Amino acid sequence: MYGITDKGETRLRELLVNADPSDDRAFHVQVAFCRFLEPIARLGLFERRRAHLTTELAKRRRPSDTPTTDPYIRCLKERDITTLTDDLGWLDELTRITQDQLVPAVPKPVVTATGGAHR
């Protein structure tokens, strides 16, 4: 059976938190291995990626200095905007999942036969 050593796990955490947030392929690998990070470190990872994608989306939405009438170029630009918007939504979901892990579960009240509630 194969496993990761403590030293290897430490190195993996370092690589995950120090990766370039603009590298699309690397980010997908980071998400695949983010279970090795504490929730706070995961949130940092997602926040850095969100900042990068938000900047990229703003760039894509800016009017071009050289407007094009080429429908293919226009479609590519629209696709980029849609992809960035979808990725930001996905990051929102990853962030929500991680934040839920930070909040301790509140026990639900148990209703007794007499109508009282206990925690």
Residue pairs with C-beta under 8 A, 6 or more apart in sequence:
4 12
9 36
12 33
12 36
13 36
13 37
13 41
16 30
16 33
16 34
16 36
16 37
16 41
16 45
17 37
17 41
17 44
17 45
19 26
19 27
19 30
20 26
21 27
21 45
21 48
21 49
21 51
21 52
22 52
27 49
30 45
31 94
34 42
34 45
37 45
39 98
39 99
39 101
39 102
40 102
42 94
42 98
43 95
43 98
43 99
46 91
46 94
46 95
46 98
47 95
49 91
50 88
50 91
50 95
53 84
53 87
53 88
53 91
54 88
56 84
57 81
57 84
57 85
57 88
60 77
60 80
60 81
60 84
61 81
68 74
107 119
109 117
109 118
109 119
110 117
110 118
110 119
111 117
112 118
